[in-house]
Amino acid sequence: MAEQREAMLYEKLDGQKVRCELCGHGCEIVAGEYGICRVRQNVAGRLRSLTYGVVVAVNVDPIEKKPLFHFLPGTRSLSIAAPGCNFQCAFCQNWQISQSPRTDGGVRGQATSPEQLVTAAVSRDCASISYTYTEPTVFFEMAYDTARLARERGIGNCFVSNGFMTPRAVETIAPYLDAINVDLKAFRDETYRRVMKARLAPVLTALEALVAAGVWVEVTTLIVPDLNDSDAELRDIAGFIAGRLGPHVPWHVSRFHGDYRMSDRSATPLETLERAGRIGAEAGLRYIYSGNVPGHADERTHCPSCGELLIDRRGYTIRANHLADGACGTCGEKIEGVWALG
Ligand code: SF4
């Protein structure tokens, strides 16, 4: 049964109306109604989170699965999700849980608490907790309380997010957030509006704010044939990462398999991922990885200076890690990432 908790980031307006300040939708909600995510409701002039203390998934995953390749490689991450999302992507791979408040007409899941989640992370030998599978921004209060508690117990915190967060949300969670993988799903506002029912600009703003706040950022782009796979758009994405976030930010170009309302579309050809990799390298990105293609050579981390193999991965498994104190053991080049929790 869902616990209702007053939302953290919202403004009270006239006539019991509220404005949510958590994500780029900025929903203005009258009493009794819900935000676009369907997991936040105006109850008598106060905004409530409807998913506090509710989870639809609790798993132990390798951190590589998020994907986070430059964050505590080879460690386990307690991976949790509450139901709901502020996007409605036609190609969602977790739509059964991300869209359930919309399709089921309510919030369903298992009861839990931040204390229970942190205890589970400790007892299951996890170095971090990942707020993932659905959109952590819309279960912000539970993520925030859990992250604070986890930090006290020496456990790291990672978001896997669509990045549609307000600067205020970034500023609030950043002190407790060690790493984030943001899906930069396209570089065309039209695509964000039509396919995700969202907008591009807030994602770009949040990405810059996250880097500025010192959160370790990796970016993933699921490359969908005929949606976001043109040279021009891939160049725009790679150029933004290199120019506005920094060439050290890893870019994961991930293979699409038909899903949800795009189940008729074919999988991304390998050549497309390789073309994206070349475009990323031309833009100056130091670390580019192919995703959803286990065994592909582009899962490995090489030294951007001397080319030496530093982290050998296959799928989610680390086969060898030759990093020496966060640097290339051969030429001494510093390799950006979080290799130990401070
Ligand atoms: S989290 Fe986003 S979608 Fe949900 S109520 Fe707030 S502004 Fe609206």
Residues whose N, C-alpha, C, O or C-beta is under 5 A from the ligand:
A	BS01	SF4	C20 L22 C23 H25 G26 C27 G35 I36 C37 R40 N86 V138
